[in-house]
Structure formats: structure tokens, C-alpha cells
Amino acid sequence: MEPLIDGNLRAKIYRLYDLFKRRGPSLKASPATQVSCPICLDRGIVYNGEQAHICRCMREQALRNRLKFCQPGYYFRNRTFADFDLAFYSRDYIDPDSGISYYQMAAATLKACQQFVETAANDPHARGLFLSGPVGSGKTFLAMCITNALIARGREVVFVVVPDLLDELRATYDRTDQNVSEIDLLDLCGNAEVLVLDDLGAHNYTEWTKNKIYSILNHRLNLLLPTVITSNLDLDQLEEYLGQRTTSRIIEMCLVYRLRVHEDIRYAKARRSRPSPGPG
């Protein structure tokens, strides 16, 4: 994997450091200047005497860029709740557990996601969502609608596909580059204003991966930070993979909704797009 900060960027940082050093300590942001990082004043480096260090804000931005590889592709970009089509959810099929139709379940889930955005846009401690359902039922679609809507409202959202996150965490043990650490990744997920964990499903979880997921969720629960989770498993099934302590925290921090479809939406869309057969 490519290092977070390559040699060219390092050289640029140290050239900037030399410039700041020559100009002296009087180079500071004026009170009217708005800076996003109070530590380095958006310079990218912090220095102490002869020592220059890459600021934490640059490390965090690099981590965010790295996690972009975990995000869904162009298809989900700019998707909104208006794109969520309830026509794919049957009014005729009835969920045996709730006694309501698949359409009613989807409509209730959509409304809950919209309400979550309204709440989380203003409340840093909004209760999260757990969206479950089979493959192709629209969970990731709704999670991305939530992500896009909150980003548009100025909220910080980290969207992570769980298997990819676990791969990134494992890779930190193999890297010679020390700019990325397990702590950095856990900190980014644990402290994001809103975290979306997509595809917390039936994977081959080791005790190590179970502990990492638990650590993230437990940390966010303690700070009352909103979390959205999608899974192809219900909570009882998920408990078999992740254990009771993790599942109990999901129940405490999230409202639970389920989507059901009689046909994978991807297949249904593909069938819709096929040209009608000609006569004869």
C-alpha cells in the first residue's frame, strides 16, 4: 500500500518549515483569520525549536483519504432519499414477525432514516440506526442517502465498509510506514461525529476483529455519538458472530429497522432496464 505521506509531500512540508523558521515566531494567524486546525494554524506542521512534526490534522486528513477506498463507488454518490423507490417493496408480501407488508416496513425505515438526518444534523448525541435485511434490500442505499444528506448539512460523517476496515486494521501490523497505526484508524472511527458501518454481516470474525468492533462501538456509546449500522443479519444472528456484549451495545445505541424484499432490487432493476421483446 502507498504511504500516507509520500516523499514529495514531506519535502514540501520541510520547505514550509524552513520558511516559517526564517520569518520567525511572529508569523501567526490574525484574530480575523479562520483556521480549521488550531494546532498548526493550517500550516500542516508544528515545530519546536529545530524539530518539525507533521500535524495531526494532516494525518487525519490522510486517513480520511485512505478510507475513501472503503466507500461505495460512483453509483451511490449524490444519492438522496428521493431516489429510494418504494415500488420495489411489495404490498402483498407480509413479514411473519411484524405482520405488516414489505412496503410498510420499507416506508417506516425510510421515514426513520429521514428523521435521523434531521435529528443528527442538530443533535451531536442523536440515537443511531441499525438497518438489517437480506442482500439487495436497500440498506446500503439508505445508509449512503443518510451520509450524503448529513454531509450537505455540514456534519462530519465517516462511511466505512466493515470488511475493508478490518483489512486496513490488519494491514497496520504489516506496514513499514509508521504514519498509519491501528490507533489512528480506531480513533477516526471512534470519534467521528457520525459513523456509518456498512455490511456488519456474516464474516469470519476472529477474537481480534470482534474486539476491534466492540472497541469502536463501546467508545461511541460512552460518548453518545450517533452510529448507523447495516447488516444482512438480524440481532439474534449477529450475536452468534460478535457476541452478546457487542450486540447489547448496538441495541442500546440504535433504533432497529428491517427491510424485506421478495426479489433482490438489483435484479429487479436489471429486469426493468431490459428492452421488451419484439413481436413474433
Disulfide bonds with the S-S distance in Angstrom:
none
